[in-house]
Amino acid sequence: MSRTLIAISRGLWRNRELIGAMIGRELRTRHAGQMVGIAWAFGQPVLLMLFYTLLFAYVFPARFVGEGGVSDYSLNILAGLVSWLAFQDLLGRASTALVAEANLVKQIIFPTEVLPIKTALASLAPYAGALVFTLAAAIWQGRLEWTALLVPWLILCQTVAMTGCALLLGSVGVFFRDLREFVQLFCTLNLFAQPILYNPSATPDWLGRILAVNPFSHLVWCWQDALSTGALDHGWAWIALPFESLAILTLGAWAFAMLRHHFGDAL
């Protein structure tokens, strides 16, 4: 298993320029023909975050605003969304990462692992603007604490996890073309199975237990600790996150190595 990870890592380093070029091409292709072009890739996440925050922090919670107040709740939503929306975008695209580039996959000399990984990085890149927006909101509310220094670590863990998901879903998606529909349904439901849209001071115990068993919640809690609460309130999530990310990457790399020799036949 470790040999597979090392081989993929070396391949990515050798093809880093190719990956960079393909990320740029994918971002341009996604929004080709639009009036605002690639700017929409960076503006859309911010607009989505504003919509969810206004809806769930200022409209729905009028009946149950808790001790932290509305401003605390709104920043909590932003901190959770900045991580989940990037992950959601990746999950929605990963299952077709190889199928969409069938001509390249069939070329023997082409490094196939580049395709799912560039999809992961291309999904992560536009959310840099969303992160800046969240940091600005924390500064505006006077709540940016030392925990914001942990953001690079969170980005690293999330990148590792997203890369693993891209390798896994991209490999399986070659053989099960309906996978994308199941993943999109999961993404829709999973938004409400994480501690993002709920007021932390008004979350019932039974819901808290459901959130705790969702591994995506660990990532969200870490982002909220770093950018919203300003304290490591979920220490166990910080411990679990790097191990979960590495486990996902290992599983994805293993699946890719096992299935890659059959991609050509399936496509």
C-alpha positions as CSV (number, residue, x, y, z in Angstrom):
1,M,0.0,0.0,0.0
2,S,2.8,2.4,0.9
3,R,4.6,1.6,-2.4
4,T,1.4,2.6,-4.3
5,L,1.3,6.0,-2.5
6,I,5.0,6.6,-3.1
7,A,4.7,5.7,-6.8
8,I,1.7,8.1,-7.2
9,S,3.5,10.8,-5.3
10,R,6.6,10.5,-7.5
11,G,4.4,10.5,-10.6
12,L,2.7,13.7,-9.5
13,W,5.9,15.4,-8.9
14,R,7.3,14.5,-12.3
15,N,4.1,15.7,-14.0
16,R,3.5,18.8,-11.8
17,E,3.7,21.1,-14.8
18,L,1.2,19.0,-16.7
19,I,-1.2,19.0,-13.7
20,G,-0.9,22.8,-13.4
21,A,-1.7,23.3,-17.1
22,M,-4.7,20.8,-16.9
23,I,-6.1,22.6,-13.9
24,G,-6.1,25.9,-15.7
25,R,-7.7,24.2,-18.8
26,E,-10.4,22.6,-16.7
27,L,-11.3,25.9,-14.9
28,R,-11.5,27.6,-18.2
29,T,-13.5,24.8,-19.8
30,R,-16.1,24.7,-17.0
31,H,-17.1,28.3,-17.7
32,A,-16.4,28.6,-21.4
33,G,-18.8,30.8,-23.2
34,Q,-20.1,32.6,-20.0
35,M,-20.0,36.3,-20.0
36,V,-18.0,36.6,-16.8
37,G,-15.9,33.5,-17.6
38,I,-13.6,32.1,-15.0
39,A,-14.4,34.8,-12.5
40,W,-17.7,33.0,-11.9
41,A,-15.8,30.0,-10.6
42,F,-14.5,32.2,-7.7
43,G,-17.6,34.2,-7.3
44,Q,-20.2,31.4,-7.1
45,P,-18.9,29.9,-3.9
46,V,-19.2,33.3,-2.1
47,L,-22.7,33.8,-3.4
48,L,-23.7,30.3,-2.2
49,M,-22.2,31.0,1.2
50,L,-24.1,34.3,1.5
51,F,-27.4,32.6,0.5
52,Y,-27.1,29.8,3.1
53,T,-25.9,32.2,5.8
54,L,-28.8,34.6,5.3
55,L,-31.3,31.8,5.1
56,F,-30.3,29.7,8.1
57,A,-28.7,32.4,10.4
58,Y,-31.1,35.2,9.9
59,V,-34.5,33.7,8.7
60,F,-35.0,30.2,10.1
61,P,-33.4,30.6,13.5
62,A,-35.7,33.5,14.5
63,R,-37.5,31.0,16.7
64,F,-34.4,29.5,18.5
65,V,-31.5,31.9,18.6
66,G,-29.2,30.6,21.3
67,E,-26.6,32.0,23.7
68,G,-24.0,32.7,21.0
69,G,-26.3,35.1,19.2
70,V,-27.0,35.4,15.5
71,S,-23.5,36.8,14.5
72,D,-21.8,33.7,16.1
73,Y,-24.1,31.4,14.2
74,S,-23.5,33.1,10.8
75,L,-19.7,32.8,11.1
76,N,-20.1,29.2,12.1
77,I,-22.1,28.6,8.9
78,L,-19.4,30.3,6.7
79,A,-16.6,28.3,8.3
80,G,-18.4,25.0,7.7
81,L,-19.4,25.9,4.1
82,V,-15.9,26.9,3.1
83,S,-14.8,23.3,3.4
84,W,-17.9,21.4,2.5
85,L,-18.8,23.2,-0.7
86,A,-15.3,22.5,-2.1
87,F,-15.6,18.8,-1.2
88,Q,-19.1,18.7,-2.6
89,D,-17.9,20.1,-5.9
90,L,-15.2,17.5,-6.1
91,L,-17.6,14.6,-5.2
92,G,-19.9,15.7,-8.0
93,R,-17.2,15.6,-10.6
94,A,-14.8,12.8,-9.5
95,S,-16.8,9.9,-10.8
96,T,-16.5,11.1,-14.4
97,A,-12.9,12.3,-14.2
98,L,-11.6,9.4,-16.2
99,V,-14.7,8.7,-18.3
100,A,-14.7,12.3,-19.6
101,E,-11.1,11.9,-20.8
102,A,-11.4,8.5,-22.3
103,N,-9.1,9.3,-25.2
104,L,-6.2,10.2,-22.8
105,V,-6.8,7.2,-20.6
106,K,-6.5,4.8,-23.5
107,Q,-3.0,6.2,-24.4
108,I,-0.4,3.9,-22.8
109,I,2.1,6.6,-22.1
110,F,-0.3,9.1,-20.5
111,P,-0.1,9.3,-16.6
112,T,-3.7,8.4,-15.9
113,E,-3.5,9.3,-12.2
114,V,-3.1,13.0,-13.2
115,L,-6.8,13.1,-14.3
116,P,-8.6,12.5,-11.0
117,I,-6.0,14.5,-9.1
118,K,-6.2,17.6,-11.3
119,T,-10.0,17.3,-10.8
120,A,-9.6,17.5,-7.0
121,L,-7.2,20.4,-7.2
122,A,-9.4,22.3,-9.7
123,S,-12.4,21.9,-7.3
124,L,-10.4,23.2,-4.4
125,A,-8.8,26.2,-6.1
126,P,-12.0,28.4,-6.6
127,Y,-12.7,28.3,-2.9
128,A,-9.7,30.4,-2.2
129,G,-12.0,33.4,-2.6
130,A,-14.5,31.8,-0.2
131,L,-11.8,31.4,2.4
132,V,-10.7,35.0,2.0
133,F,-14.3,36.1,2.4
134,T,-14.7,34.0,5.6
135,L,-11.5,35.4,7.0
136,A,-12.7,38.9,6.3
137,A,-16.0,38.1,8.1
138,A,-14.1,36.9,11.1
139,I,-12.0,40.1,11.1
140,W,-15.1,42.2,10.7
141,Q,-16.7,40.6,13.7
142,G,-13.5,40.9,15.7
143,R,-13.3,37.1,16.2
144,L,-10.1,36.1,14.3
145,E,-8.0,34.3,16.8
146,W,-4.7,32.4,16.8
147,T,-6.5,29.3,15.6
148,A,-6.6,30.8,12.1
149,L,-2.9,29.9,11.9
150,L,-4.1,26.2,11.7
151,V,-5.9,26.9,8.3
152,P,-2.9,25.7,6.2
153,W,-2.9,22.4,8.1
154,L,-6.7,22.0,7.4
155,I,-6.1,22.8,3.7
156,L,-3.5,20.1,3.6
157,C,-5.7,17.5,5.3
158,Q,-8.6,18.4,3.0
159,T,-6.5,18.2,-0.1
160,V,-5.2,14.8,0.9
161,A,-8.8,13.6,1.5
162,M,-10.2,15.1,-1.7
163,T,-7.3,13.5,-3.7
164,G,-8.2,10.1,-2.2
165,C,-11.9,10.5,-3.0
166,A,-11.0,11.6,-6.6
167,L,-8.9,8.5,-7.1
168,L,-11.5,6.2,-5.6
169,L,-14.6,7.6,-7.3
170,G,-12.8,8.2,-10.6
171,S,-11.7,4.5,-10.7
172,V,-15.0,3.1,-9.7
173,G,-16.9,5.5,-12.0
174,V,-15.3,3.9,-15.0
175,F,-17.2,0.7,-14.4
176,F,-20.3,2.0,-12.8
177,R,-21.6,4.9,-14.8
178,D,-24.6,5.6,-12.5
179,L,-22.2,6.4,-9.6
180,R,-22.5,10.1,-10.2
181,E,-26.3,10.1,-9.5
182,F,-25.8,8.3,-6.2
183,V,-23.0,10.7,-5.2
184,Q,-25.1,13.8,-6.0
185,L,-27.9,12.4,-3.9
186,F,-25.5,11.8,-1.1
187,C,-24.1,15.4,-1.3
188,T,-27.6,16.8,-1.1
189,L,-28.4,14.8,2.0
190,N,-25.0,15.2,3.6
191,L,-25.3,18.9,3.8
192,F,-27.9,18.4,6.5
193,A,-25.9,15.6,8.3
194,Q,-23.0,17.9,9.2
195,P,-22.8,20.6,11.9
196,I,-23.0,23.4,9.3
197,L,-26.5,24.9,9.2
198,Y,-27.5,24.2,12.8
199,N,-27.2,26.6,15.7
200,P,-24.5,25.0,17.9
201,S,-26.3,26.2,21.1
202,A,-29.6,24.8,20.0
203,T,-28.6,21.4,18.5
204,P,-30.5,18.6,20.3
205,D,-28.4,15.7,21.8
206,W,-29.9,13.1,19.3
207,L,-28.8,15.2,16.4
208,G,-25.4,15.7,17.9
209,R,-24.9,12.0,18.0
210,I,-25.8,11.6,14.4
211,L,-23.3,14.4,13.4
212,A,-20.6,12.8,15.5
213,V,-20.5,9.6,13.4
214,N,-20.3,11.5,10.1
215,P,-16.6,11.7,9.2
216,F,-17.3,14.9,7.2
217,S,-18.4,16.5,10.5
218,H,-14.8,16.2,11.8
219,L,-13.5,18.4,9.0
220,V,-16.3,20.9,9.5
221,W,-15.7,21.1,13.2
222,C,-12.0,21.8,12.7
223,W,-12.7,24.6,10.3
224,Q,-15.3,26.1,12.7
225,D,-12.8,25.9,15.6
226,A,-10.2,27.6,13.4
227,L,-12.3,30.4,12.0
228,S,-15.4,30.8,14.2
229,T,-14.9,29.7,17.9
230,G,-11.2,30.6,18.1
231,A,-10.6,27.6,20.3
232,L,-10.0,23.9,19.9
233,D,-13.4,22.9,21.2
234,H,-13.4,19.6,19.2
235,G,-9.9,18.2,20.1
236,W,-10.8,14.7,19.1
237,A,-11.8,15.9,15.6
238,W,-8.4,17.4,15.2
239,I,-6.8,14.1,16.1
240,A,-9.1,12.0,13.9
241,L,-8.9,14.3,10.8
242,P,-5.3,13.6,9.6
243,F,-5.8,9.8,10.1
244,E,-9.1,9.9,8.2
245,S,-7.6,11.9,5.4
246,L,-4.6,9.5,5.0
247,A,-6.9,6.5,5.2
248,I,-9.0,7.9,2.3
249,L,-5.9,8.6,0.2
250,T,-4.6,5.1,0.9
251,L,-7.9,3.5,-0.1
252,G,-8.2,5.7,-3.3
253,A,-4.6,4.9,-4.3
254,W,-5.1,1.2,-3.7
255,A,-8.4,1.2,-5.8
256,F,-6.7,3.1,-8.6
257,A,-3.7,0.8,-8.7
258,M,-6.0,-2.3,-8.7
259,L,-8.3,-1.1,-11.5
260,R,-6.1,1.1,-13.8
261,H,-5.1,-1.9,-16.0
262,H,-8.8,-2.4,-16.9
263,F,-9.7,1.2,-17.7
264,G,-9.0,0.8,-21.4
265,D,-11.3,-2.2,-21.8
266,A,-14.1,-0.5,-19.8
267,L,-13.9,2.7,-21.8
